[in-house]
Amino acid sequence: VQFVESGGGLVQPGGSLRLSCVVDGATLDDYAIGWFRRVPGKELEGVSCVSRSGSGTYYAESVEGRFSVSRDDAKNAVYLQMNELKPEDTAVYYCVTANMYPCFDIDHWGQGTQVTVSS
C-alpha cells in the first residue's frame, strides 16, 4: 500500500492549506480514513477521521470548527481542508487508514507532509 500525500507547506497564521492523500494498493471504502499529526517532542495526535460511509466525522478539539475532512472513494483519496491556521498547527501530518472509527486500529500510515504556520 502506498500513500501519496501533498498540500503541505509554509503558510502565515490565519491562512489555509488543503492536504490530499491518494492511496494506491488498498480499497479505501474498506476503511475509516483520517489524519494524525506529530509535533517534535510531543505525542502523536489524532486530528480528524471520516467513517467508511462518510457519514461520520471526528475532529480533535484543537481543530474543531477550523478543519474539515472529506473522502472520495472513487479517487481513493482523503482530504483535509485546514482554515484559520495557527502556529500550534505546525506539525508533520500523516494520512492513515483504520479498521475502526474514529481511526483506531491503524492499518497503514502515509509518509507524512510538513505543515508550518509562521509569519
Secondary structure by P-SEA (a helix, b strand, c coil): cbbbbcccccccccbbbbbbbbbccccccccccbbbbbcccccccccccccccccbbbbcccccccbbbbbcccccbbbbbbcccccccccbbbbbcccccccccccccccbbbbbbcc
